[in-house]
């Protein structure tokens, strides 16, 4: 394969540097910084006879400055590879902001910066294919327009993830969520992984970010039960509305894999207190949509610790009302917390509220059931309806 020719600018710079006594190997190194493909020393021979004017001192200084900006690992220049450079920096900024322990505006910042990153990335893809990316009004193609193109290089869950993040970005520009948006963090994780895979696939391994960004560290131990409760509290009406909009617009069918939303479950190995840790496993033969799946056996008493008498007592304590055992029986029948005594399937409980213990043939209840009953009892109209409720017989 023949070596590439020098551009007019490179010839002008070379002619000036060699005339000033610069060593050939130093000029070659300068020219090759961020250049793909590189040139060999033979291309610099005979520079004095080239039909170009020598560069000025200012032009050489500017050229050296531009070369100093080249990212040596990726080989990308913010001048010659401006879109890709901006794409990578926008995604790095999105991740840095998300990982910052002092910022809670993550659900607003990440979608904006990541959408900028993906837009530049796809603009560069089409530019290199010779596709016009500027509309008649002088504006470049929008990300939504690119995703709707038949020749879009993104498919399946990757495209769904981008559409979901775009909807979220559009919503947070105009609405307060009353939430910090933990429900969307798995979307963001998948968005990052997809970006790195896509930029490496389209522009080479060196363009990727997986070796640039380090893992986010924290100073406190992760308490999974606390995280679970926080995520439940984080579901505001605005978040629920956005969820609905995303589901409709992206055509979610429940079969999306980790390219749409990153999913992990946890498993605790038996270990001493000092050696306890969380174990991750890639293998999950039972599912095609979860990347890392592990299981933990949970004793029923941990999730449904309350006997009926305990439930009655706690509801009384929390409401000050004369809630009794008969009313509790009416409640589980009215709201379907557990099956009737003559039901074919004794396990047919609402799992948030009740659990059947086959070993001793009885039922216990959860904290959520108590919270639910407290809401019923403190609502005068609902409590009145419960008192006069007449269960169907048979």
WOFENNOR-V290205 format. One record per backbone hydrogen bond with DSSP energy under -1.0 kcal/mol. NH is the residue of the N-H (numbers start at 1). CO is the residue of the C=O. E is the energy in kcal/mol with one decimal. If there is no record, write none. Layout:
NH|CO|E + NH|CO|E
This chain:
11|7|-2.4 + 12|8|-2.2 + 13|9|-2.5 + 14|10|-2.7 + 15|11|-2.8 + 16|12|-1.7 + 17|13|-2.5 + 18|14|-2.7 + 19|15|-1.6 + 20|16|-1.5 + 21|18|-1.4 + 22|17|-2.7 + 27|23|-2.1 + 28|24|-2.7 + 29|25|-2.1 + 30|26|-2.1 + 31|27|-2.7 + 32|28|-2.4 + 35|32|-2.1 + 43|40|-1.8 + 44|41|-2.0 + 45|42|-1.1 + 47|44|-1.0 + 49|46|-1.6 + 50|47|-1.5 + 52|50|-1.6 + 55|12|-1.8 + 60|56|-2.3 + 61|57|-2.4 + 62|58|-2.3 + 63|59|-2.1 + 64|60|-2.6 + 65|61|-2.1 + 66|62|-2.6 + 67|63|-2.2 + 68|64|-1.7 + 70|67|-1.1 + 71|76|-2.7 + 75|71|-2.9 + 81|77|-2.4 + 85|81|-2.7 + 86|82|-2.6 + 87|83|-2.6 + 88|84|-2.5 + 89|85|-2.3 + 90|86|-2.7 + 91|87|-1.9 + 92|88|-2.5 + 93|89|-2.6 + 94|90|-2.0 + 95|91|-2.3 + 96|92|-2.8 + 97|93|-2.5 + 98|94|-2.1 + 99|95|-2.7 + 103|100|-1.0 + 109|105|-2.4 + 110|106|-2.4 + 113|109|-2.2 + 114|110|-2.8 + 115|111|-1.9 + 116|112|-1.6 + 117|113|-2.2 + 118|114|-2.6 + 119|115|-2.1 + 120|116|-2.3 + 121|117|-2.1 + 122|118|-2.4 + 123|119|-2.3 + 124|120|-2.2 + 125|121|-1.6 + 126|122|-2.2 + 127|123|-2.6 + 128|124|-2.3 + 130|127|-1.2 + 131|126|-2.8 + 135|139|-3.8 + 138|135|-1.7 + 141|133|-2.1 + 146|142|-2.1 + 147|143|-2.4 + 149|146|-1.5 + 152|149|-1.3 + 158|155|-1.4 + 160|156|-2.0 + 161|157|-2.6 + 162|158|-1.8 + 163|159|-2.3 + 164|160|-2.4 + 165|161|-2.5 + 166|162|-2.2 + 167|163|-2.3 + 168|164|-2.1 + 169|165|-2.4 + 170|166|-2.6 + 171|167|-2.1 + 172|168|-2.5 + 173|169|-1.1 + 174|171|-1.4 + 175|171|-1.5 + 184|181|-1.9 + 185|182|-1.5 + 188|184|-1.7 + 189|185|-2.3 + 190|186|-2.0 + 191|187|-2.1 + 192|188|-2.1 + 193|189|-2.2 + 194|190|-2.7 + 195|191|-2.0 + 196|192|-2.3 + 197|193|-2.3 + 198|194|-2.5 + 199|195|-2.7 + 200|196|-1.8 + 201|197|-1.9 + 202|198|-2.5 + 203|199|-2.1 + 204|200|-1.4 + 207|204|-1.4 + 208|205|-1.7 + 212|209|-1.6 + 213|209|-2.1 + 227|223|-2.3 + 228|224|-2.2 + 229|225|-1.9 + 230|226|-2.6 + 231|227|-2.1 + 232|228|-1.6 + 233|229|-2.2 + 234|230|-1.1 + 235|232|-1.2 + 236|234|-1.2 + 240|236|-2.3 + 241|237|-2.1 + 242|238|-2.0 + 243|239|-2.6 + 244|240|-1.9 + 245|241|-2.1 + 246|242|-2.8 + 247|243|-2.5 + 248|244|-2.2 + 249|245|-2.6 + 250|246|-2.5 + 252|247|-1.4 + 260|257|-1.8 + 261|257|-1.7 + 262|186|-2.1 + 265|292|-1.5 + 279|267|-1.6 + 287|284|-1.8 + 292|263|-1.1 + 302|299|-1.8 + 304|300|-2.4 + 306|365|-2.6 + 311|307|-2.1 + 312|308|-2.4 + 313|309|-2.1 + 314|310|-2.5 + 315|311|-2.4 + 316|312|-2.1 + 317|313|-2.4 + 318|314|-2.2 + 319|315|-1.6 + 320|316|-2.9 + 323|321|-1.9 + 328|324|-1.8 + 329|325|-2.0 + 330|326|-2.3 + 331|327|-2.1 + 332|328|-2.4 + 333|329|-1.6 + 334|330|-3.0 + 335|331|-2.8 + 337|332|-1.1 + 343|340|-1.7 + 348|345|-1.5 + 349|347|-2.9 + 350|337|-2.1 + 353|350|-2.3 + 354|350|-2.6 + 355|364|-2.1 + 357|362|-2.9 + 362|357|-1.2 + 364|355|-2.1 + 365|306|-3.2 + 366|353|-2.0 + 370|366|-1.5 + 371|367|-2.6 + 372|368|-2.5 + 373|369|-2.6 + 374|370|-2.5 + 375|371|-1.8 + 376|372|-1.8 + 377|373|-3.0 + 378|374|-2.1 + 383|379|-3.0 + 384|380|-2.0 + 385|381|-2.0 + 386|382|-2.0 + 387|383|-2.1 + 388|384|-1.5 + 389|386|-1.1
